[in-house]
Amino acid sequence: MKLYNTASRKIEDFKPLHPPEVTFYSCGPTVYDYTHLGHLRTYVNNDVLKRALTFLGYKVKHVMNITDVGHLTGDSDEGEDKMEKGAAKKGATVWELARVYTDYFISSLDEMNVIRPDVFANATQHIPEFIEMIKVLESKGFTYETEEALYFDVSKFPKYGKLSGQKLEDKIIAARKEVRVDVNKRNPADFALWFKAIGRFKNHVMRWPSAWGEGFPGWHIECSAMCMRYLGETVDIHAGAIDLIPVHHENEIAQSEAATGKQFVRYWFHNDFLLVDGQKMSKSLGNFYTIDDIKNQPIGPMALRLLFLQTHYRQIMNFTWESLSASNKAYNKLVNHVCELKQEVGENQNRHRKSVPKPTYDVGFGEEAKNYRQKFIDAISDDLQAPKAVAVLWEVVKSNLPPNEKLNLIFEIDEVFGLNLKKADFIAVEIPEEIIKLAQEREEARLAKDFKKSDELRKIIREKGYDIKDTDGGSKISKR
């Protein structure tokens, strides 16, 4: 397996610390609003990576955080707590808000057939771990305290900026007048480990006692502490969206390596942005879409998943309803083909047995199937080249492989793609009355052994965009 590592800015051979075990941490959502398609693209790509590693023989332990406190509207400690702001806007308590949007996030993952992590780590359930890690940083001289907060002093960590490549002197304080910044903060890049429930946060609802006064944790300390709590001081893969690199992930590295003296992450896996009609997704532009918006169309979530697979995770993806509609047609075609193969395999087995409870697909591969399988493995092993792997899938669909080999190979490929093809059932397609009459006329010619007329009618039906297949149970029509 080769993966692009953001830290080295190059594709590297993937070598986990303790093979075949792989420790994998994903930055999860801040649950102050609905999960949108941009989020889902990130988590589908994380899921494909996890599935690919499993397919290749690794054993993945996966942890994802749920941020339900501490994430401010400005990533560099400016503004309000997103949870408190969201709760005020919705007229709910922060606890109610967290529960509703956490449930929505998890249900959205389920709809997209994303395998749930081994651990969902809620920030509010790990306050003691945050406090303990902050104490370690304090004892090692990496912190300083003001009236408002306890900060990590980035000047004490010489490698600060190594992930983003941004020099410390280039970081500046945002100049907007409405942004409130602690005047006693020594350096613009210093970040809060613990906010005190005073001043701008005197009415903060979520608060806990600590050695630095009653308050709540900073956003950055949460991921480091929860990651190490479940996966150890060095993690193999840390995933997240590309916008987390310059602040959140940079700060995670600084505080984690300052605390342990060890490398925090071996491979950084970052997903690029999703645009909608060429623009950033936002509610003000009316292009903020969730899984419910997809389901309200005659389109299933798996069509969206297939669409995500057609753009490499390190490329910007542009979502349009036209592209989703095309993906839906492709997915329906794929499902119907799988169902036809299931039917054919079952019929072939029934010719040799009086009773077959269900078709079996676990068969050995011939040379042609082995070649397709290797092409697929080469694609996913090369920095997760999902678009190339999808092209291999369509080559398999169009191939003349024996039905049982083809079906088994499609199911193997889908172990990585996660398109739920083993559960596939025929997608109903409305057949025009004209085509039905032509098919009936052809069936009559076939039964009368007028094969010339039968072939002519089949050709007419194909020219009109439909296929007709003869089976023991009669002729079946499908849209081409």
C-alpha positions in Angstrom: 0.0 0.0 0.0 1.3 3.5 -0.9 -0.2 6.6 0.6 0.3 10.3 0.2 1.6 11.7 3.5 0.8 15.3 4.1 3.8 15.6 6.5 6.3 14.6 3.8 4.3 15.9 0.8 5.0 12.7 -1.1 3.6 9.2 -1.7 5.2 6.7 0.7 5.2 3.0 1.3 2.7 2.4 4.1 4.4 0.7 7.0 2.4 0.6 10.2 4.2 0.6 13.6 2.9 -2.9 14.5 1.8 -4.8 11.4 -0.7 -6.1 10.6 -2.4 -3.9 13.2 -3.2 -0.3 12.0 -4.3 2.5 14.4 -6.5 5.0 12.6 -7.9 8.2 14.0 -10.5 10.4 12.1 -11.3 13.9 13.1 -15.1 13.8 13.6 -17.7 16.5 13.5 -18.5 19.4 15.8 -22.2 18.6 16.3 -23.7 22.1 16.2 -25.6 21.7 12.9 -26.6 19.1 10.3 -24.0 16.9 8.6 -23.7 18.0 5.0 -22.4 16.4 1.8 -18.9 17.9 2.2 -18.6 16.1 5.5 -20.0 12.9 4.0 -17.4 13.0 1.2 -14.6 13.1 3.8 -16.0 10.2 5.8 -16.7 8.0 2.7 -13.1 8.5 1.7 -11.9 7.6 5.2 -14.2 4.5 5.0 -12.8 3.5 1.6 -9.3 3.7 3.0 -10.2 1.6 6.0 -12.0 -1.0 3.8 -9.0 -1.1 1.4 -6.5 -1.7 4.3 -8.8 -4.5 5.6 -9.0 -6.0 2.1 -5.2 -6.0 1.9 -5.0 -8.0 5.1 -4.5 -5.3 7.8 -6.4 -5.2 11.1 -7.7 -1.6 11.6 -8.6 -0.1 14.9 -10.5 3.1 14.2 -11.4 5.9 16.6 -13.4 9.0 15.7 -14.1 12.0 18.0 -17.4 13.8 18.4 -16.7 17.5 19.4 -19.6 18.6 21.6 -17.7 21.4 23.5 -14.7 23.7 23.0 -14.7 24.4 19.3 -14.9 28.2 18.8 -16.2 29.9 15.7 -12.6 31.0 15.0 -10.2 28.1 14.9 -7.5 30.3 16.6 -9.4 30.8 19.8 -11.6 33.7 18.5 -15.3 34.1 18.7 -18.0 32.0 20.5 -18.3 28.3 21.3 -20.0 26.8 18.2 -22.2 24.6 20.4 -23.4 27.5 22.6 -24.0 29.7 19.5 -25.9 26.8 17.8 -28.0 26.1 20.9 -29.0 29.8 21.2 -30.0 29.9 17.5 -32.1 26.8 17.8 -33.7 27.6 21.1 -32.3 24.4 22.7 -29.9 23.5 25.4 -26.3 22.6 24.3 -26.9 19.0 25.6 -30.1 18.7 23.4 -28.3 20.1 20.4 -25.4 17.7 20.8 -27.7 14.7 21.0 -29.8 15.6 18.0 -26.9 16.4 15.7 -24.8 13.5 16.9 -27.7 11.2 16.1 -28.1 12.8 12.7 -24.4 12.5 11.9 -24.4 8.8 12.8 -27.6 8.1 10.8 -26.0 9.9 7.8 -23.0 7.6 8.1 -25.3 4.6 8.2 -27.2 5.8 5.1 -23.9 6.0 3.3 -22.9 2.5 4.4 -19.9 3.9 6.3 -18.6 1.3 8.7 -18.8 2.8 12.2 -15.5 3.3 14.0 -14.6 1.0 16.9 -15.0 4.0 19.2 -17.0 7.2 19.0 -15.2 9.5 21.5 -17.4 12.3 22.8 -15.3 15.2 24.1 -17.7 15.8 27.1 -17.0 12.3 28.3 -13.2 12.7 28.4 -12.7 15.8 30.5 -10.3 14.0 33.0 -8.1 12.9 30.1 -7.8 16.4 28.8 -7.0 17.8 32.2 -4.3 15.1 32.8 -2.6 15.9 29.5 -2.7 19.6 30.2 -1.0 18.9 33.5 1.8 17.0 31.7 2.4 20.0 29.3 2.4 22.4 32.3 4.9 20.3 34.2 7.2 20.3 31.1 7.1 24.1 30.8 5.0 24.4 27.6 2.2 26.5 29.0 1.4 29.9 30.5 -1.7 31.2 32.2 -3.7 34.5 31.7 -6.8 35.7 33.4 -8.9 34.1 30.6 -7.2 30.9 29.7 -4.2 28.5 29.9 -2.2 28.5 26.7 0.3 26.3 24.9 3.4 28.4 24.1 4.3 27.5 20.5 7.7 29.2 20.8 8.7 26.4 23.1 8.1 23.8 20.3 10.8 24.4 17.6 9.1 22.1 15.0 5.8 24.1 15.0 4.6 24.6 11.4 6.3 21.4 10.0 3.0 19.9 8.8 1.6 23.0 7.0 5.0 24.4 6.0 3.9 27.7 7.4 6.5 29.8 9.3 5.5 30.9 12.7 6.2 34.6 11.9 3.7 34.4 9.0 0.8 33.7 11.4 -1.1 36.9 12.2 -4.1 37.8 14.3 -7.3 38.3 12.4 -8.0 42.1 12.1 -11.8 42.0 12.3 -13.1 44.3 15.0 -15.7 41.9 16.2 -13.1 39.2 17.0 -12.2 39.2 20.7 -8.6 38.0 21.5 -7.0 37.7 24.9 -4.7 40.7 25.1 -2.3 38.7 27.3 -1.8 36.1 24.7 2.0 36.1 24.0 2.0 34.9 20.4 -0.8 34.9 17.8 -0.2 31.2 17.2 -0.5 30.2 20.9 -3.6 28.2 21.5 -5.9 27.6 24.4 -5.7 24.3 26.3 -8.3 25.4 28.9 -10.8 28.3 28.8 -11.9 29.8 32.1 -15.6 30.5 32.7 -15.0 34.2 33.1 -15.1 37.3 30.9 -16.6 36.4 27.5 -17.2 32.8 28.8 -18.7 33.7 32.2 -22.1 32.4 31.1 -20.8 29.3 29.4 -23.1 26.4 30.3 -20.7 23.5 29.8 -18.1 23.8 32.5 -16.0 21.6 34.7 -13.6 22.2 37.7 -9.9 22.2 37.1 -6.6 23.4 38.6 -6.9 26.5 36.5 -10.4 27.3 37.5 -13.8 26.3 36.4 -14.1 26.2 32.6 -13.9 24.0 29.5 -11.2 22.5 27.3 -9.9 23.9 24.1 -10.7 22.2 20.9 -7.2 21.0 20.0 -6.4 19.2 23.2 -9.4 17.0 22.8 -8.3 15.1 19.7 -4.8 14.6 21.0 -5.9 13.2 24.4 -8.7 11.0 23.0 -6.5 9.7 20.2 -3.8 8.7 22.7 -6.3 7.3 25.1 -7.5 4.7 22.7 -4.7 4.2 20.2 -1.4 5.0 22.0 1.1 7.8 21.9 2.0 7.2 18.2 -0.9 6.6 15.7 -0.4 5.1 12.2 -3.0 7.2 10.3 -4.7 10.5 11.3 -7.4 11.6 8.8 -9.3 14.8 8.3 -10.3 17.5 5.8 -7.6 19.6 4.3 -8.8 22.8 6.1 -7.7 21.3 9.4 -4.0 21.2 8.4 -2.8 24.8 9.3 -4.3 25.2 12.8 -6.0 22.1 14.3 -3.6 19.4 13.1 -0.5 21.6 13.5 -1.6 22.2 17.1 -2.3 18.5 17.7 1.3 17.7 16.7 2.8 20.4 18.9 1.0 19.5 22.1 1.1 15.7 21.6 4.9 15.5 20.8 5.6 18.1 23.5 3.8 15.8 26.0 5.3 12.5 25.0 8.6 13.3 23.2 7.5 10.8 20.5 6.2 11.1 16.9 2.5 11.6 17.1 1.3 10.5 13.6 3.1 8.5 11.0 0.8 9.2 8.0 -1.5 12.2 7.7 -4.4 11.5 5.3 -6.2 14.7 4.1 -9.3 15.0 1.9 -9.9 18.0 -0.4 -13.0 20.1 -0.6 -16.4 19.5 -2.1 -17.8 22.3 -4.1 -21.5 22.6 -5.2 -21.9 24.0 -8.7 -18.4 25.4 -8.5 -19.1 27.3 -5.3 -18.4 26.7 -1.6 -21.4 25.1 0.1 -23.3 27.5 2.4 -26.8 28.1 3.6 -26.7 31.7 2.4 -26.2 30.5 -1.2 -29.0 27.9 -0.8 -26.6 25.0 -1.8 -26.2 23.4 1.6 -27.3 19.8 1.1 -27.7 16.9 3.5 -28.5 13.2 3.1 -32.2 14.0 3.4 -32.0 16.2 0.3 -30.6 13.3 -1.6 -33.3 10.9 -0.3 -36.0 13.4 -1.2 -35.1 12.9 -4.8 -35.6 9.6 -6.6 -32.0 8.8 -5.8 -30.4 6.6 -3.2 -27.4 7.3 -1.0 -25.4 4.6 -2.8 -25.6 6.6 -6.0 -23.9 9.5 -4.1 -21.3 7.1 -2.7 -20.5 5.9 -6.3 -20.2 9.6 -7.3 -17.7 10.3 -4.5 -15.6 7.3 -5.7 -15.2 8.9 -9.1 -12.9 11.8 -7.9 -9.6 11.1 -6.2 -9.7 12.1 -2.5 -6.9 14.6 -2.9 -8.7 16.5 -5.7 -11.4 19.1 -5.3 -14.8 17.6 -6.3 -17.6 19.6 -7.8 -21.1 18.3 -7.0 -24.0 18.9 -9.4 -27.4 17.4 -9.5 -26.7 16.4 -13.1 -23.6 14.4 -12.1 -25.6 12.7 -9.3 -28.4 11.8 -11.7 -25.8 10.2 -14.0 -24.3 8.3 -11.1 -27.8 7.1 -10.1 -28.3 5.7 -13.6 -24.9 4.0 -13.5 -25.7 2.6 -10.0 -29.0 1.2 -11.1 -27.4 -0.4 -14.1 -24.8 -2.0 -11.8 -27.4 -3.3 -9.4 -29.5 -4.8 -12.2 -26.5 -6.5 -13.7 -25.6 -8.0 -10.3 -29.2 -9.2 -10.0 -29.1 -10.8 -13.4 -25.9 -12.5 -12.5 -27.4 -13.8 -9.2 -30.3 -15.1 -11.2 -28.1 -16.8 -13.8 -25.9 -18.4 -11.2 -28.9 -19.7 -9.4 -30.5 -21.0 -12.6 -27.2 -22.8 -13.6 -27.1 -24.5 -10.2 -30.7 -25.5 -10.4 -30.1 -27.3 -13.6 -27.9 -29.7 -11.7 -29.7 -29.9 -8.4 -33.3 -30.4 -7.4 -33.1 -28.0 -4.5 -30.7 -25.1 -4.0 -31.4 -22.9 -0.9 -29.4 -20.0 -2.4 -26.8 -19.5 -5.0 -23.2 -19.8 -3.9 -20.6 -17.4 -5.4 -17.4 -18.5 -3.6 -15.4 -19.9 -6.6 -11.9 -19.9 -7.7 -10.8 -17.4 -10.3 -9.4 -18.1 -13.8 -6.5 -16.2 -15.3 -8.7 -13.4 -16.8 -10.5 -12.8 -13.5 -7.2 -12.9 -11.6 -5.9 -10.2 -14.0 -8.9 -7.9 -13.3 -8.5 -8.5 -9.6 -4.8 -7.5 -9.7 -5.6 -4.4 -11.7 -8.1 -3.5 -8.9 -5.6 -4.1 -6.2 -2.9 -2.1 -8.0 -5.4 0.9 -8.2 -6.4 0.9 -4.6 -2.8 0.3 -3.4 -1.6 3.4 -5.4 -2.6 6.1 -3.0 -6.2 4.9 -3.1 -6.9 5.6 -6.8 -10.6 5.0 -6.5 -11.5 6.4 -10.0 -9.1 3.8 -11.6 -10.6 1.1 -9.4 -14.1 2.1 -10.5 -13.0 1.8 -14.2 -11.8 -1.8 -13.4 -15.2 -2.6 -12.0 -16.9 -1.5 -15.2 -14.4 -3.6 -17.2 -15.5 -6.6 -15.1 -19.2 -5.8 -15.7 -18.6 -5.7 -19.5 -16.4 -8.8 -19.6 -17.3 -12.3 -20.7 -16.2 -13.9 -17.5 -18.3 -16.9 -16.3 -21.2 -15.6 -14.2 -20.1 -17.1 -10.9 -16.5 -15.7 -11.3 -17.8 -12.3 -12.4 -20.3 -12.1 -9.5 -17.7 -13.2 -6.9 -15.2 -10.6 -8.3 -17.7 -7.8 -8.2 -18.5 -8.7 -4.6 -14.8 -8.7 -3.7 -14.4 -5.2 -5.3 -17.4 -4.0 -3.3 -15.8 -5.0 -0.1 -13.7 -1.8 -0.7 -16.3 0.3 -2.5 -19.1 -0.4 0.1 -21.9 -0.1 -2.5 -24.1 -2.8 -0.8 -24.2 -4.9 -3.9 -24.6 -8.2 -2.0 -28.0 -6.9 -0.9 -28.8 -5.6 -4.4 -32.4 -6.2 -5.7 -33.7 -5.3 -9.2 -34.2 -1.5 -9.7 -37.7 -1.2 -11.2 -37.7 0.5 -14.6 -40.9 1.5 -16.2 -41.2 -0.2 -19.6 -43.2 1.6 -22.3 -46.3 -0.1 -23.7 -44.7 -0.1 -27.2 -41.7 -2.1 -26.0 -43.9 -4.6 -24.1 -46.0 -5.2 -27.3 -42.9 -5.7 -29.4 -41.5 -8.2 -26.7 -44.8 -10.1 -26.7 -44.8 -10.2 -30.5 -41.2 -11.5 -30.4 -42.1 -14.1 -27.8 -44.8 -15.4 -30.1 -42.4 -15.6 -33.0 -39.8 -17.4 -30.9 -42.4 -20.0 -29.7 -43.4 -20.5 -33.4 -39.7 -21.0 -34.2 -39.7 -18.0 -36.5 -36.2 -17.1 -35.5 -35.7 -14.6 -38.3 -38.6 -12.5 -37.2 -37.6 -13.0 -33.5 -34.1 -11.6 -34.3 -35.5 -8.7 -36.2 -37.8 -7.7 -33.3 -34.9 -8.0 -30.8 -32.9 -5.6 -33.0 -35.8 -3.1 -33.1 -36.1 -3.4 -29.3 -32.4 -2.7 -28.8 -32.5 0.3 -31.2 -35.2 1.7 -28.9 -32.9 1.5 -25.9 -33.9 -1.8 -24.3 -32.5 -5.3 -24.0 -34.4 -8.5 -23.9 -33.1 -11.7 -22.4 -34.6 -15.2 -22.8 -34.7 -17.3 -19.6 -36.5 -20.5 -18.4 -39.1 -18.3 -16.9 -39.7 -16.3 -20.1 -38.3 -13.2 -21.7 -37.1 -10.3 -19.4 -36.9 -6.7 -20.6 -34.4 -4.2 -19.2 -33.5 -0.6 -20.1 -30.1 -0.4 -21.8 
